[in-house]
Amino acid sequence: MARQKRRKTKFERMIISLTVTTAFCVFVSLFFFKAQLSSVNIEVEKLKNSVSTQQKINESLTMKVNELVSLENMQLVAAQEGLEYNNNNIIVIQK
């Protein structure tokens, strides 16, 4: 007994082509979104590196400011300008 091939109906062909098209679109969109995510991650790492570098610069500048504000430095600058440090002239104002 020879088996006869059953022809697919128009509806079955449409469902199969719709399924294949949908699967293709899902895979393409998956690769697209992974590529986008990868590029965003690279950008984030660049920004983190930039922020880290800026924080180091800020810490260095803070240390320099603290050195310049120190009492010894103020006394040295006052001595160079011909001024003297007199503890009796200091007035503390409290609120």
Contacts in CASP RR format, 6 or more apart in sequence:
PFRMAT RR
TARGET T0000
AUTHOR 0000-0000-0000
METHOD contacts of the structure
MODEL  1
MARQKRRKTKFERMIISLTVTTAFCVFVSLFFFKAQLSSVNIEVEKLKNS
VSTQQKINESLTMKVNELVSLENMQLVAAQEGLEYNNNNIIVIQK
8 16 0 8 1.000
67 73 0 8 1.000
75 85 0 8 1.000
78 84 0 8 1.000
78 85 0 8 1.000
END
